Amino acid sequence: MNGVRRFIIAHPTAWEFILFNILSNCATVVNFAVMWICTGFVFRSLSETPFRFLVFNYEDNIKSNLGLCGFLSFLVATALAQTVNFFVQKNFVFKSSAAFQEAVPKYIFMAVVLVFLSAALPAYSQSFFVNIGASEGLAPTLANVVNIIMQVAISYPMMKFWIMPEKQKK
């Protein structure tokens, strides 16, 4: 345990990123659970209903992208996961004193961008995974992994430097 403490003291930024990723798993668990519940039960009846709007193409390759079921499932899963993530990151990773009323609109903006990307991307990534040999049952899970990696790459720097910045030292 002393080695871990020494590492934390010597490398606080690296530790913060590690902690960010570890605690992001709270949101990841929510994301996967909600996605599986939605695709398996809640929106299952919409899995053959084509859906296309702007960049959201759940019309082509409907068997692999699950149509409106896929779109709604990824949308709901991402939105709920981002809500959990806000509180976990603010309170436990960044220990931010950022005013709630200032942080929330910024976080909502970031979350909307992430939800938009996370709802658009799976229609393409699921087809990609099926085309390279993944089963249609595994494709949504692989697409969700791609979504989560993209979300971390965007959300960590935005939260650290813009939404939940370190307190200014006086």
C-alpha positions as CSV (number, residue, x, y, z in Angstrom):
1,M,0.0,0.0,0.0
2,N,2.9,2.3,0.6
3,G,4.0,2.0,-3.0
4,V,0.5,3.1,-4.1
5,R,0.6,6.1,-1.8
6,R,4.1,7.0,-3.1
7,F,2.8,6.7,-6.7
8,I,-0.2,8.9,-5.9
9,I,2.0,11.6,-4.3
10,A,4.6,11.5,-7.1
11,H,2.2,11.3,-10.0
12,P,-1.0,13.1,-9.0
13,T,-2.2,13.7,-12.6
14,A,-1.6,10.1,-13.6
15,W,-3.4,8.9,-10.5
16,E,-6.3,11.3,-11.3
17,F,-6.6,9.8,-14.8
18,I,-6.5,6.3,-13.4
19,L,-9.1,7.1,-10.8
20,F,-11.2,8.8,-13.5
21,N,-11.1,5.6,-15.6
22,I,-11.7,3.3,-12.6
23,L,-14.7,5.3,-11.3
24,S,-16.0,5.7,-14.9
25,N,-16.8,2.1,-14.5
26,C,-19.8,3.1,-12.4
27,A,-21.2,4.8,-15.5
28,T,-20.0,1.9,-17.7
29,V,-21.9,-0.6,-15.7
30,V,-25.0,1.6,-15.9
31,N,-24.4,2.0,-19.7
32,F,-24.1,-1.7,-20.4
33,A,-27.0,-2.7,-18.1
34,V,-29.4,-0.1,-19.6
35,M,-28.3,-1.0,-23.1
36,W,-28.9,-4.7,-22.6
37,I,-32.2,-4.1,-20.8
38,C,-33.4,-1.7,-23.6
39,T,-32.2,-3.9,-26.5
40,G,-33.4,-7.1,-24.9
41,F,-36.7,-5.9,-23.5
42,V,-37.8,-2.3,-23.4
43,F,-37.4,-1.4,-27.1
44,R,-37.1,-4.9,-28.5
45,S,-40.3,-4.6,-30.5
46,L,-38.7,-1.7,-32.5
47,S,-35.7,-3.7,-33.6
48,E,-37.0,-4.0,-37.2
49,T,-38.3,-0.5,-37.4
50,P,-36.0,1.5,-39.6
51,F,-34.9,4.9,-38.3
52,R,-33.0,7.7,-40.1
53,F,-32.6,11.3,-39.0
54,L,-29.6,13.5,-39.9
55,V,-26.5,11.4,-39.2
56,F,-28.5,8.8,-37.3
57,N,-28.7,5.9,-39.8
58,Y,-30.5,2.9,-38.2
59,E,-32.2,2.1,-41.5
60,D,-29.4,0.4,-43.4
61,N,-28.3,-3.0,-42.1
62,I,-31.2,-3.1,-39.7
63,K,-30.5,-6.6,-38.6
64,S,-27.1,-5.6,-37.3
65,N,-27.9,-2.1,-35.9
66,L,-31.4,-3.0,-34.5
67,G,-33.2,-0.1,-36.1
68,L,-35.1,2.3,-33.8
69,C,-34.5,-0.2,-30.9
70,G,-30.7,0.3,-31.3
71,F,-31.0,4.1,-31.6
72,L,-33.2,4.5,-28.5
73,S,-31.2,1.9,-26.5
74,F,-27.9,3.7,-27.1
75,L,-29.5,7.1,-26.5
76,V,-31.0,6.1,-23.1
77,A,-28.0,4.1,-22.0
78,T,-25.6,7.0,-22.7
79,A,-27.9,9.6,-21.1
80,L,-28.3,7.7,-17.9
81,A,-24.6,6.8,-17.7
82,Q,-23.6,10.4,-18.2
83,T,-25.9,11.5,-15.3
84,V,-24.2,9.0,-13.0
85,N,-20.8,10.0,-14.3
86,F,-21.3,13.7,-13.5
87,F,-21.8,13.0,-9.8
88,V,-19.0,10.4,-9.5
89,Q,-16.4,12.5,-11.3
90,K,-17.3,15.8,-9.6
91,N,-17.3,14.3,-6.1
92,F,-14.7,11.6,-6.1
93,V,-12.2,12.2,-8.9
94,F,-11.9,16.0,-9.3
95,K,-13.3,16.8,-5.9
96,S,-14.4,19.9,-7.6
97,S,-15.7,23.0,-5.9
98,A,-17.1,24.2,-9.2
99,A,-20.5,25.8,-8.6
100,F,-23.2,23.3,-9.5
101,Q,-25.1,25.9,-11.5
102,E,-22.0,26.6,-13.5
103,A,-20.8,23.0,-14.0
104,V,-24.1,21.5,-14.9
105,P,-24.8,23.5,-18.1
106,K,-21.2,22.8,-19.3
107,Y,-21.6,19.1,-18.5
108,I,-25.0,19.0,-20.2
109,F,-23.4,20.5,-23.3
110,M,-20.7,17.9,-23.2
111,A,-23.2,15.1,-22.5
112,V,-25.4,16.2,-25.5
113,V,-22.3,16.0,-27.7
114,L,-21.5,12.6,-26.3
115,V,-25.1,11.4,-26.6
116,F,-25.3,12.7,-30.2
117,L,-22.0,10.9,-31.1
118,S,-22.9,7.8,-29.2
119,A,-26.3,7.5,-30.8
120,A,-24.9,8.1,-34.3
121,L,-21.8,6.0,-34.2
122,P,-23.3,2.5,-33.4
123,A,-25.2,2.3,-36.6
124,Y,-21.9,2.4,-38.4
125,S,-19.7,0.5,-35.9
126,Q,-22.2,-2.4,-35.5
127,S,-22.2,-2.9,-39.3
128,F,-18.4,-2.7,-39.3
129,F,-18.1,-5.4,-36.6
130,V,-20.7,-7.7,-38.4
131,N,-18.8,-7.2,-41.7
132,I,-15.5,-8.3,-40.1
133,G,-17.1,-11.4,-38.7
134,A,-18.6,-10.6,-35.3
135,S,-22.0,-12.1,-34.6
136,E,-25.1,-9.9,-34.7
137,G,-25.6,-10.6,-31.0
138,L,-22.0,-9.4,-30.1
139,A,-22.0,-6.3,-32.4
140,P,-24.0,-4.0,-30.0
141,T,-21.6,-4.8,-27.2
142,L,-18.6,-4.1,-29.4
143,A,-20.2,-0.9,-30.6
144,N,-20.7,0.1,-27.0
145,V,-17.0,-0.5,-26.2
146,V,-16.2,1.9,-29.1
147,N,-18.6,4.4,-27.7
148,I,-17.1,4.3,-24.2
149,I,-13.5,4.8,-25.5
150,M,-14.7,7.8,-27.5
151,Q,-16.5,9.2,-24.4
152,V,-13.4,8.9,-22.2
153,A,-11.2,10.6,-24.9
154,I,-13.6,13.6,-25.0
155,S,-14.9,13.8,-21.4
156,Y,-11.7,13.6,-19.3
157,P,-10.1,16.7,-20.7
158,M,-13.4,18.6,-20.9
159,M,-14.2,17.8,-17.2
160,K,-10.7,18.4,-16.0
161,F,-10.0,21.8,-17.7
162,W,-13.4,23.3,-18.4
163,I,-16.3,21.8,-16.4
164,M,-14.7,20.9,-13.1
165,P,-11.4,22.7,-13.0
166,E,-9.1,22.7,-10.0
167,K,-9.6,25.5,-7.6
168,Q,-7.6,28.6,-8.3
169,K,-4.9,29.0,-5.6
170,K,-4.9,32.4,-4.0
